[in-house]
Amino acid sequence: MISCNEVLAELSDYLDNDLTPEFRKALEAHLSHCRTCQVIYDSMHKSLRLVTESSTFELPEGITQGIMTKIRARLRPNLDPEKP
């Protein structure tokens, strides 16, 4: 089973349906057993839905990708098992 850090690092791609079928299945299996990751997923999903369905403002093109790149950069180094 994949770790919480792996789920958090790939959650954006999961929401964008941009994962391999095998990794998507592993991520969903993790979500079915991990309450913490379920809460994070639900919060992220609801937040994205509110922003995308809202007509009150628009985010500049590329802003979401920039934010997610920064989040991944902070999470992914923690996934390297050779790092202390």
N, C-alpha and C positions, 0 to 999 in steps of 0.2 A: 504494500500500500504506500502511496505517496505521502510526504510530510505536509504539515501545515504551511511551512515556508514555500514549498513547491506550489501548493494551491494558491497562496497569495501572490506569488510571482507570475502565475499564469491565469489569474482570474479574469483579467481584461480580455485575453484571447478567448477564454471560455465564453464570456458574454458576447463576444464578436463572432462566435462559432468558427474560430480559427485555430482549432487544435486537431491533431490526428485523432481518428476514431478510438484508437487504443488509449491515448492519454486522456481523452474526454471521458471514457468509461472509468478509468482509474480515478480521475478527479471527482466524478459523480459518486463513486463508491466511497471516497473519503468524505464527501459532503453528507452522505447518508449516515455516517457514524460520528462525525465531529460537530458538536453543537457550536463551538466557537467559530469554525469556518462557515457553518450555515448562517450564523448571524451576520458575519461580514459579507457573505454573498448576498443575503437578503437586503441588507442596508445598501450595498453598492447597486444592486439591481433596481431597487426602488428609487434611489437617488438619480440614477441615469434615466429612468423612466420619467421622473418628474421634470428633469432638465430637458429631455428631448420632446416631451409632450407639452411643455410650457411655451406659450407664445409671448412671454413677458420679456425675454432676452435671448440673444444668440451668442454663443461662444465663437470667438474667432477661429477660422479654419486652422487645424493643426494643434490647437491648445491642448486638447484632450490627449493626443499622442505624446506631446511633450511632457505632460504630467505623468503619464503612465511610464514613459521611458525613465524618468527620474525615480519613480517608485521601484521599478524593476532593477535599476542599477543599485539601489540600496538593499534590495532583497536577495538578488542573485549571488552576490559575493558570499552571503551566509550559507548558500547551498553547496559550496565547494568543500567536500569532506577533508581535503588536505590542509585547509586553513585552520589555524587554532581557534 
